[in-house]
């Protein structure tokens, strides 16, 4: 059986900026999330897999077709929803979807349009102009456009960016529904909680490299049982404390893991106090992907500072 | 092929929903026709309206073509282009559809200008002559639309493009044979006017109006349109990887 997506040392440079660095991944029939902060190479990866950008080196196949040499076949079996929310606001919902049905060369464009509009729960607003749609509805309309030709692999770049909680939940419910129908979904996001809740497998990407890969449960289990977050003043001195292990510091929050959190808690508090660390608050919780992320890539602040020139290069290339 | 038609359909639908754009595009050429065509006291020709109408028709195509250059650029900036490029439809359909839409939109505008010209006193021609005029205007439209789309894709931002547009549209018009025949121009202007591609189209339309068959200009326009089209496709392929 051919894998839905397979990348081999996929690499992309923008001038001397390395956006994606020898990325090797395989995605089977599942919801796969590429998880990472802004500028970590998520969108660049999606652009390469959707044949919109050539890799500098390395290669990838989508549905068994090579993304550079068989780009046409790749485009035949995928759909791509970019993060820009590009729908024609002067057209109605139905017209927007019908346009894509015809461009995909679907057999009965009219019926198929009605079908996907119904799936995305847009039937009663189908003949209104997009101008009057909310952000969540526009996103669902884009999903409808992507679904008219029943793709094997669906690429979604930040599908819930800028949406409210209810709209996000709805989008994810739809994505789960598509998965049940057998579609492979490749999604990028920087919302850890969404990836945790809705995805089968996640890859955490940082500076163009995969830092951790596995199902959310696996990744969380790799950390120990419980996570202790301590809010302190200043920098943590990083002396080992019995029964807990240090994960990392992000702002004034220091994260530890422990086999048995509730037993380790008083001990940790006492040790920190005795070392002269001012503790403001201590919180004990089950591990989340945020903790996994912290362990895998370190604090989320931009470590190299902000390079204006590099940022411009990236913006220019992305258009 | 069906991709081209669909892309054209999308643009026409969008255009028809913006009434201001449709009407405002007609104001300038109509004003030229009425205020210059009817009011200018010229002595070098009998019916000045008949003389200036071909110039105004070609100017309408020029303005329509140049302003159309931004369409593909905005599709690119707003993310539509990436969506279209990821479709199984041949990618060149996007470009060809755009060029044909810009040309078609220009032809609709020139038709309205043509009607106004006849209403205010231009000589009525035979259907065959009008057919020939449309062929000339179509070729000229493709030439300008392909040119402006290429420049816009190349410049890649709206401000530079509108500066470029302002910079070339008026000089192109004034250095053409739109307003006066070559023999009343100062010699330096006549030299420039004979090289100006606008003049080829204007002279061809004028030739048709006086009963001629401008095979030379038509074939020249065809060759130029094809050349620019090839350049356009090359640039398009380059910017879309």
Interface residues (C-beta under 8 A of the other chain):
Chain A: X47 X50 X51 X52 X53 X54 X72 X75 X76 X78 X79 X80 X81 X82 X83 X84 X85 X86 X88 X90 X91 X95 X99 X100 X102 X103 X104 X105 X145 X149 X316 X319
Chain B: X2 X3 X6 X7 X9 X10 X13 X14 X17 X18 X76 X77 X78 X79 X80 X82 X83 X84 X85 X86 X87 X88 X89 X156 X240 X241
